[in-house]
Amino acid sequence: MPRNMSAWLDICIHMVIMGGLLLVLLHYNIYIALIGLLIWVTLFFYAKERCQDRQRALDYYYKNIIQNINELSNYAIEQLPTVILIVDYDARIRWYNKELSKWLGFKPEIGTSIKEFWPRAIVTPIWGKDSEYIFAYKDKFYRAKHRPVATSDDVQGLMVFYVTDVSEFEKLKRRSTMEKPVLSYIQIDNYDEVLQGISEAQRTTIIVEVNRLLDEWILSIGGFLRRISEDLYVAIMERRALDRVLADKFDILDKVRAIHGANKFPVTLSIGVAAVSDDTTIAQLGEQVTAGLDLALGRGGDQVAVQVDGKMQFYGGKAKAVEKHTRVKARVVAHALHEIIDNSDSVLIMGHHNEDFDCLGSSMGIAKMARHMNKDVHIILSDMNEGIDKFTDLLKDDESYQDLFMSSSDVGTITALNPVLFIVDTHIPHLVAAPSLLDRVSQVIVIDHHRRSEQFIESPLLVYIEPASSSTSELITELLMYFSEDLVLTRMDATALYSGIVVDTKNFAVQTGVRTFDAAAYLRRSGADPVMVRHLFRTDYETNLAKARSLCSSEFVKGGLIVASCPAGISNAQVIAAQIADSLLRIEDVRMSMVLFHLEDGIVGISARSTGEINVQVIMEEFGGGGHQNVAGAQIKHADIEEIRRKAIELSVQYIEESDKSESNITTGH
């Protein structure tokens, strides 16, 4: 039967009708009917032949079209200025067009791995995905679009790549990125301290030397510098210059730190830097660089906070935070707190989870302020607070402290209409005892002595952070001195604050200044009991045995690093680890100690200490932690303690080597 069914069907219908008419004619005249039958047969074979002839012409036309399309398609594929190649899961070529040979200058054999001529091409990680990426090789940039190809003989299938040369566009894009402006604020963060007690000639010499170093530094990178106040500069540079500065890790900090006057105070800089991104306005750039400078100052100064592509990076932080000898700020903050508490109907206080004595002491100090003003007050404790249970047990027998403490699980029962929430001894949202409370209370006050980290409680009403202070208890004690003339501390309040200072200063051996001893003297006059403090810090036999085992497992690493691990399964591991880290610093030639320990739910903790030469806060921030230059820590969830130990040693050794190298360069004048 012909394939041209439509025409053949029409002919058949006509022939059937004609056949019916012949049957009618046969009834009237047989001779005329026979003549009609002869004509009908002739017409039938003629129509059939015509239909077949048309079918042959149509077949020829289709064949010719298909042949031409195949030839054109093959020609187009071979002549496209795009490389097309098909590879298997092992990145070996199964087929490619001629354009690949033109690009490479030779014909690669089938089965050759594309890694041999494009080492940076990616195959396995994107296998089976429909997407694209850009890779570079030598001075060329290529965009590779990839599509999976299903095959019957290979379970993993194949992948087809369409590769185009986008070198001109990418070079233009990168050149545009490298020419984007970068804004920075540079501040001499200890300006008053450096110039205090020296002659006018020495002051001029120091400022001139700082200006000279900054001018030479900014000119060497092709930037612009302008001094806008006594201790503040604004600098503008290109992104390519920022990359050079990042590679040098802002060595200008080390050069300026080598400057000091007769009082031996080194000059330190704090720098906030922000780079323009695709969606950043000039107003947003100004906000970012201001926030970066505030962050650098809040972390103790002598460092740089750089915001690039939405990520904050920190450099420097080698110098100790400078203690302010005046208490003007403490007096101003104390008066502000008095007004805030007076206008609230309830005071809530909480510190970090797994509270220590500094956290408890500072909470007790704030609670004293609220109780002095007859305000409803609660200290919120986390579920894990074994380190302070001795002191809280003592307060249970005192009626004046009834209902003062509240568990973090009970914060849902708080119904105050206008509460104020104090966050003490931390400023990181997820570390507080009850993070959910931050969303419920609009008035939040942060008081801390740790160097400010990138993570910070959102929109606080008041922030009082002094990294130079020994402890938050010291800060609260100073605030109590100016809070009210008729405020009198009880023996328990004073002892709690005193114990907080003792813990964080390691019995007045670390991070102590003039104001630390002034605060301690004030607390002793108020009735602080050192005998009770010694009782609170006593440990049982099992704890001392655990310390001995940890010391036996310690490892001394080059550069003055010593690392140990707490035995698994001991109670109050965090406190014990801190004590072990402190004791390890007393070993000769040790500059930094780290103690790893297990917590519940598979958490691995690190307690890090330093003699002051190494900034352990920077190292702990790599693990999501923080703290002080000399005292820091971190907690890592779902981690293997041996893997964390290996990484901690690697990062610490690297930091120590870089720090020693920088100090060597300063000493030799390079």
C-alpha positions in Angstrom: 0.0 0.0 0.0 1.4 3.5 -0.8 2.7 5.6 2.0 0.8 8.6 0.7 -2.3 7.4 2.4 -4.4 10.6 2.1 -4.2 10.8 -1.8 -4.7 7.0 -2.1 -7.8 7.1 0.2 -9.4 9.8 -1.9 -8.9 7.8 -5.1 -10.4 4.7 -3.5 -13.5 6.6 -2.4 -14.0 8.0 -5.9 -13.5 4.5 -7.5 -16.0 2.9 -5.1 -18.6 5.6 -6.0 -17.9 5.0 -9.7 -18.2 1.2 -9.2 -21.6 1.7 -7.5 -22.8 3.7 -10.5 -21.6 0.9 -12.9 -23.7 -1.6 -10.9 -26.8 0.7 -11.4 -26.0 1.0 -15.1 -25.6 -2.8 -15.4 -29.3 -3.1 -14.5 -30.4 -1.0 -17.5 -27.8 -1.8 -20.2 -25.1 -4.5 -20.0 -23.1 -3.2 -23.0 -22.8 0.3 -21.8 -21.9 -1.1 -18.3 -19.1 -3.2 -19.8 -17.7 -0.2 -21.6 -17.9 1.8 -18.3 -16.1 -1.1 -16.5 -13.3 -1.0 -19.0 -12.9 2.7 -18.4 -13.1 2.2 -14.6 -10.3 -0.4 -14.7 -8.2 1.9 -16.8 -8.7 4.9 -14.5 -7.9 2.7 -11.5 -4.5 1.6 -12.7 -3.8 5.1 -14.0 -4.6 6.7 -10.6 -2.5 4.0 -8.8 0.5 4.7 -11.1 0.1 8.5 -10.5 0.0 8.0 -6.8 3.1 5.8 -6.7 4.9 8.3 -9.0 4.1 11.1 -6.5 5.3 8.9 -3.7 8.6 8.3 -5.3 9.1 12.0 -5.9 8.2 12.8 -2.3 10.7 10.1 -1.1 13.4 11.6 -3.2 12.7 15.0 -1.8 12.8 13.8 1.8 16.0 11.9 1.2 17.6 14.9 -0.4 16.5 17.2 2.5 17.8 14.8 5.2 21.1 14.3 3.4 21.6 18.1 3.1 20.6 18.7 6.8 23.1 16.0 8.0 25.8 17.5 5.9 25.0 21.0 7.2 24.8 19.8 10.8 28.1 18.1 10.6 29.6 21.1 9.0 28.2 23.4 11.6 29.4 21.3 14.5 32.9 21.1 13.0 33.1 24.8 12.2 31.6 26.2 15.4 34.0 28.5 17.3 33.1 26.4 20.4 34.8 23.3 21.5 32.5 20.3 21.9 33.8 17.2 23.6 32.2 14.2 25.2 34.0 12.6 28.2 33.5 9.7 30.5 33.5 9.6 34.3 37.3 9.4 34.3 37.5 12.6 32.3 38.8 10.7 29.2 37.7 11.9 25.8 35.2 9.9 23.8 34.6 12.4 21.0 35.5 16.0 20.1 35.1 18.4 17.2 37.9 19.9 15.2 37.9 23.2 17.1 39.6 21.5 20.0 42.5 20.6 17.8 42.8 24.3 16.6 42.9 25.5 20.2 45.5 23.0 21.3 47.6 23.0 18.2 47.5 19.2 18.0 45.0 16.3 17.8 44.5 14.6 21.1 43.9 10.9 20.9 40.5 9.4 21.9 40.9 8.2 25.5 43.2 11.1 26.5 42.3 12.8 29.8 41.3 16.4 29.5 43.5 17.1 32.6 46.5 16.7 30.4 45.8 19.9 28.5 43.3 21.6 30.9 44.5 20.7 34.4 42.0 23.0 36.1 39.0 21.6 34.3 36.5 20.0 36.7 34.7 16.7 35.8 34.0 14.4 38.7 32.6 17.0 41.2 30.0 18.2 38.7 29.2 14.8 37.2 25.6 14.4 36.2 24.7 18.1 36.7 23.4 20.5 34.1 25.3 23.8 34.8 28.4 25.8 33.9 31.6 27.1 35.4 34.7 29.1 34.4 38.2 27.9 34.7 41.6 29.4 33.8 44.7 27.9 32.1 47.8 29.9 31.5 46.6 33.3 30.3 43.2 32.1 29.1 39.7 31.8 30.7 37.2 29.3 29.5 33.5 28.9 30.2 32.5 25.2 30.3 28.8 24.4 30.0 28.1 20.7 30.8 25.2 18.4 30.2 24.8 14.7 31.2 24.3 12.2 28.4 22.6 8.9 29.2 24.0 5.7 27.6 22.7 2.1 27.5 26.2 0.5 27.9 27.5 2.7 30.7 25.7 3.1 34.0 27.4 6.4 34.8 26.7 7.7 31.4 28.8 10.4 29.6 29.1 14.2 29.8 29.1 16.7 27.0 31.1 19.9 27.4 30.6 23.1 25.4 33.7 25.2 26.0 34.0 28.8 24.9 36.9 31.2 25.2 35.8 34.1 27.5 39.3 35.5 28.2 38.6 39.1 27.1 35.4 39.3 29.2 37.0 37.8 32.3 40.1 40.0 32.0 37.9 43.0 31.7 35.8 41.9 34.6 38.9 41.2 36.8 40.4 44.5 35.8 37.2 46.3 36.7 37.2 44.5 40.1 40.8 45.3 40.8 40.1 49.0 40.1 37.2 49.2 42.5 37.8 51.6 45.4 38.6 50.5 49.0 38.0 52.8 51.9 39.8 52.6 55.2 39.9 54.5 58.5 43.2 54.4 60.4 43.2 55.4 64.0 46.1 55.6 66.6 44.2 53.7 69.2 46.4 54.7 72.2 47.1 58.3 71.2 46.7 59.8 74.7 48.7 57.1 76.4 51.6 57.3 74.0 51.9 61.1 74.3 51.4 61.1 78.1 54.3 62.3 80.2 56.7 63.2 77.4 58.1 66.5 76.2 56.5 68.5 73.3 59.6 67.7 71.1 59.2 64.0 71.7 55.4 64.2 70.9 56.2 65.9 67.6 58.8 63.4 66.8 56.4 60.5 67.4 53.6 62.0 65.3 56.0 62.9 62.5 57.4 59.3 62.4 53.9 57.8 62.3 52.9 60.2 59.5 56.1 59.3 57.6 55.5 55.6 57.8 51.8 55.9 56.8 52.7 58.1 53.9 55.4 55.7 52.6 53.1 52.8 53.1 50.1 54.3 51.2 52.3 55.7 48.4 54.0 52.3 47.9 50.5 50.8 47.1 49.3 53.7 45.0 46.7 55.0 47.5 45.7 58.3 49.0 46.0 59.3 52.6 44.5 62.3 54.5 44.7 63.1 58.2 41.3 64.3 59.4 42.0 64.7 63.2 44.8 64.2 65.6 44.6 60.5 65.7 42.4 59.6 62.7 43.3 59.1 59.0 41.2 58.2 56.0 42.9 56.2 53.2 41.6 55.2 49.7 43.2 52.6 47.6 42.3 50.2 44.7 41.3 46.6 45.2 44.6 45.4 43.7 46.4 47.4 46.3 44.3 45.8 49.1 45.3 42.4 47.8 49.0 43.3 48.1 48.4 44.6 51.6 46.6 41.4 52.6 49.4 39.4 51.2 51.8 41.3 53.5 49.3 40.9 56.4 49.3 44.6 57.1 52.9 44.9 58.1 52.4 48.6 58.7 51.1 47.5 62.1 54.4 46.1 63.0 56.4 49.1 61.7 54.3 51.6 63.6 54.4 49.4 66.8 58.2 49.8 66.8 57.7 53.5 67.5 57.7 54.6 71.1 58.7 57.6 73.2 60.4 57.9 76.6 57.5 56.3 78.4 58.1 53.1 76.3 54.4 52.9 75.2 54.4 51.5 71.6 52.2 53.2 69.1 49.4 50.9 67.8 47.0 51.4 65.0 43.4 50.2 64.6 42.2 50.0 61.0 38.8 49.4 59.5 38.7 48.5 55.8 35.8 47.9 53.4 35.9 47.1 49.7 33.2 48.0 47.2 31.2 45.0 45.9 28.7 44.8 43.0 25.7 45.7 45.2 27.4 48.1 47.7 26.5 51.8 47.7 28.9 54.5 48.9 26.7 55.0 52.0 26.9 51.3 52.8 30.7 51.4 52.3 31.0 54.2 54.9 28.9 52.2 57.4 31.0 49.1 56.8 34.3 50.8 57.3 33.1 52.5 60.5 31.8 49.2 61.8 35.2 47.7 61.0 37.1 50.3 62.9 34.7 49.9 65.9 35.2 46.2 65.7 39.0 46.5 65.7 38.9 48.9 68.6 36.5 46.7 70.5 38.9 43.8 70.1 41.6 45.7 71.9 43.2 47.6 69.0 46.5 47.0 67.2 44.6 45.2 64.4 42.8 45.5 61.2 39.2 44.5 60.4 38.7 43.9 56.7 35.3 43.4 55.1 35.7 41.9 51.6 32.8 40.2 49.7 30.7 40.1 52.8 33.3 38.4 54.9 35.1 39.9 57.8 38.8 39.1 58.3 41.2 40.2 61.1 44.9 40.9 61.0 47.3 41.9 63.7 46.2 41.9 67.4 49.7 41.3 68.8 49.9 44.1 71.2 48.3 44.1 74.6 45.2 46.3 75.1 46.2 49.5 76.8 44.7 50.1 80.2 43.0 53.5 80.5 44.1 55.2 83.7 41.0 57.4 84.0 37.6 56.2 85.0 35.6 58.9 83.2 33.9 56.3 81.0 33.1 54.1 83.9 31.4 57.1 85.7 29.4 58.0 82.5 28.3 54.4 82.0 27.3 54.0 85.6 25.0 57.1 85.5 23.5 55.8 82.2 22.8 52.4 83.9 21.2 54.1 86.8 18.7 55.9 84.5 18.0 52.8 82.4 17.3 50.6 85.5 15.2 53.3 87.0 12.9 53.4 83.9 12.5 49.6 83.7 10.1 47.5 85.8 12.4 44.4 85.8 16.0 43.5 85.4 17.2 40.3 83.8 20.9 39.3 83.9 22.7 36.4 82.1 26.1 35.5 81.0 27.6 32.8 78.9 26.4 29.2 79.3 28.5 27.0 81.6 29.0 30.0 83.9 32.3 30.7 85.7 33.0 32.9 88.7 33.6 36.0 86.6 30.2 35.5 85.0 28.6 34.9 88.3 30.4 37.8 90.1 29.5 40.3 87.4 25.9 39.1 87.5 25.7 39.5 91.2 27.1 43.1 90.8 24.4 44.1 88.4 21.8 42.4 90.6 23.0 44.6 93.5 22.3 47.7 91.4 18.8 46.5 90.7 18.1 45.5 94.3 19.4 48.8 95.5 16.7 50.5 93.4 14.1 48.0 94.6 13.6 46.5 91.1 12.5 42.9 90.4 15.7 41.1 89.3 16.6 37.6 88.2 19.9 36.0 87.2 19.4 33.4 84.5 21.7 30.4 84.7 22.3 27.8 82.0 21.6 24.1 82.7 25.3 23.4 82.8 26.9 25.5 85.6 28.8 23.0 87.8 31.7 25.4 88.2 29.7 27.8 90.4 27.5 25.4 92.3 29.5 25.8 95.5 28.7 29.5 95.7 25.0 29.2 94.6 24.6 26.5 97.3 25.8 29.1 99.9 23.3 31.6 98.7 20.3 29.2 99.1 20.4 29.6 102.9 20.3 33.4 102.7 16.7 34.8 102.5 17.8 38.0 100.8 18.8 36.0 97.7 15.7 34.0 97.5 14.3 33.7 93.9 17.3 35.5 92.6 18.4 32.7 90.3 16.3 31.3 87.4 17.0 28.4 85.1 17.2 29.2 81.4 14.4 26.7 80.8 12.0 29.0 82.9 12.5 32.2 80.9 9.1 31.6 79.2 7.4 32.5 82.5 8.8 36.1 82.5 5.9 38.5 82.1 7.5 41.9 82.7 6.2 44.7 80.4 9.4 46.8 80.3 12.4 44.7 81.2 16.0 45.4 80.6 18.4 42.6 79.9 22.1 42.7 80.9 24.5 40.4 79.1 27.8 40.0 81.0 31.1 38.3 80.3 30.2 37.6 76.7 28.8 39.4 73.6 28.2 36.5 71.3 24.5 35.7 70.8 24.7 31.9 70.7 26.9 31.7 73.8 24.4 33.3 76.2 22.6 31.2 78.8 19.2 31.7 77.1 19.5 32.9 73.5 15.7 33.0 73.0 15.5 35.8 75.5 17.4 38.1 73.1 14.4 38.1 70.8 11.9 38.9 73.5 13.7 41.9 75.2 14.3 45.1 73.2 16.5 46.8 75.8 19.8 44.9 75.9 23.0 46.1 77.6 26.3 44.3 77.0 29.2 44.5 79.5 32.3 42.5 78.7 36.1 42.4 78.8 36.7 40.0 75.9 38.0 41.3 72.6 35.0 41.9 70.3 34.4 39.2 67.8 32.6 39.5 64.4 29.4 37.9 65.9 27.7 40.4 68.2 24.4 40.9 69.9 22.1 42.8 67.5 21.2 46.4 68.3 22.1 46.7 72.0 21.0 49.7 73.9 24.4 50.2 75.5 27.8 48.5 75.0 30.6 48.7 77.5 33.6 46.6 76.4 37.1 47.1 77.8 39.5 44.4 76.6 42.3 45.9 78.8 40.3 45.0 82.0 41.2 41.9 83.8 37.6 40.7 84.1 34.0 41.7 83.7 33.9 41.7 87.6 36.5 44.5 87.6 34.3 46.5 85.2 31.2 46.0 87.3 33.1 46.9 90.5 34.1 50.2 89.0 30.5 50.9 87.9 29.3 50.1 91.4 31.7 52.8 92.8 29.9 55.5 90.8 26.4 54.0 90.7 25.1 55.5 93.9 26.8 57.1 96.9 24.7 55.2 99.4 25.2 51.7 97.8 26.7 49.2 100.2 27.8 45.8 99.1 27.0 42.8 101.2 29.7 40.3 102.1 28.4 37.8 99.5 28.2 40.4 96.7 31.7 41.5 97.4 33.1 38.0 97.6 31.4 37.0 94.3 33.0 39.9 92.5 36.3 39.3 94.2 36.3 35.6 93.1 35.6 36.7 89.5 38.7 38.9 89.5 40.8 36.2 91.2 39.7 33.6 88.6 40.4 35.7 85.5 43.7 37.1 86.8 44.9 33.7 87.9 45.2 35.0 91.5 46.4 38.5 90.3 49.2 37.0 88.1 47.8 37.7 84.6 46.2 40.8 82.9 46.4 43.0 86.0 46.7 46.7 86.1 46.4 49.6 88.5 42.6 49.6 88.2 42.5 45.8 88.9 44.1 46.3 92.4 41.9 49.4 93.0 38.8 47.3 92.4 40.1 44.4 94.6 40.9 46.9 97.4 37.3 48.3 97.2 35.9 44.8 97.4 38.1 43.9 100.4 36.9 47.0 102.2 33.3 46.0 101.4 33.8 42.6 103.1 35.1 40.3 100.4 36.3 37.1 102.1 39.5 35.6 100.6 39.1 32.5 102.8 35.7 31.8 101.2 37.3 32.3 97.8 40.0 29.7 98.6 37.2 27.3 99.7 35.3 27.8 96.5 38.4 27.0 94.4 39.4 23.8 96.3 39.3 20.6 94.2 38.7 17.0 95.2 41.1 14.1 94.8 39.7 12.8 91.5 40.1 16.2 90.0 43.7 16.5 91.0 44.3 13.0 89.6 42.7 14.0 86.3 45.1 17.0 86.2 48.1 14.8 86.8 47.1 12.4 84.0 46.6 15.4 81.7 50.0 16.7 82.5 51.5 13.3 81.8 49.9 13.3 78.3 51.2 16.8 77.4 53.3 17.4 74.3 55.8 20.1 73.8 55.9 21.5 70.3 58.5 23.8 68.8 58.1 27.5 69.2 57.0 27.3 72.9 53.7 25.5 72.5 52.5 22.8 74.9 49.4 20.8 74.3 47.5 18.4 76.6 44.2 16.6 76.8 41.8 16.1 79.7 40.8 12.5 80.4 37.4 11.6 79.1 34.5 11.3 81.4 35.5 13.7 84.2 33.0 16.1 85.6 33.5 19.9 85.2 36.0 19.3 82.4 36.0 22.9 81.2 37.1 24.4 84.6 39.7 21.7 85.0 41.1 22.3 81.5 41.4 26.0 82.2 43.3 25.2 85.4 45.6 22.8 83.6 46.3 25.4 80.8 47.3 27.9 83.5 49.6 25.5 85.2 51.3 24.6 81.9 52.4 28.2 81.4 54.6 27.9 84.5 56.9 25.5 82.6 60.2 27.0 81.3 60.2 28.1 77.6 56.4 27.7 77.3 54.8 30.6 75.6 51.4 29.1 74.8 49.4 26.2 76.2 46.3 24.4 75.0 44.2 21.8 76.7 41.5 19.9 74.9 38.5 18.3 76.7 35.3 16.5 76.1 31.8 18.0 76.8 28.4 16.5 76.4 26.7 15.8 73.0 30.0 15.2 71.3 31.4 18.7 71.8 35.2 19.1 71.9 36.5 22.1 73.9 39.8 24.0 73.8 41.2 26.1 76.6 44.1 28.2 75.4 46.5 30.4 77.4 49.4 32.6 76.5 52.2 34.4 78.4 51.4 37.5 76.3 53.7 36.9 73.3 51.1 35.0 71.3 47.5 36.1 70.7 45.5 33.0 71.4 42.2 34.7 70.7 43.1 34.9 67.0 43.8 31.2 66.9 40.6 30.2 68.8 38.6 32.3 66.4 39.6 29.8 63.7 37.5 27.3 65.7 34.5 29.6 66.2 35.6 30.7 69.7 37.3 33.8 71.1 38.4 35.5 74.3 41.4 37.5 75.3 44.9 37.8 73.8 46.2 35.7 76.8 43.0 33.7 77.7 40.7 32.2 75.0 38.8 29.1 74.2 36.5 27.4 71.8 33.9 24.6 71.6 33.5 22.5 68.4 30.4 20.4 67.9 30.5 16.9 66.4 34.3 16.8 66.3 37.0 14.3 66.8 39.4 15.4 69.6 42.5 14.0 67.9 41.6 15.8 64.6 41.0 19.0 66.5 44.3 18.6 68.3 46.2 18.1 65.1 44.6 21.2 63.5 45.1 23.3 66.6 48.8 22.4 66.7 49.2 23.2 63.0 47.5 26.6 63.2 49.4 27.5 66.4 52.8 26.6 65.0 52.0 28.6 61.8 50.9 31.6 63.8 54.0 31.5 66.1 56.3 31.3 63.1 54.7 34.3 61.5 54.7 36.2 64.7 58.4 35.5 65.3 59.2 36.4 61.7 57.5 39.8 62.0 59.3 40.5 65.3 62.6 39.6 63.7 61.9 41.9 60.8 61.2 44.8 63.1 64.3 44.2 65.2 66.6 44.1 62.1 65.0 47.2 60.6 63.6 45.4 57.6 
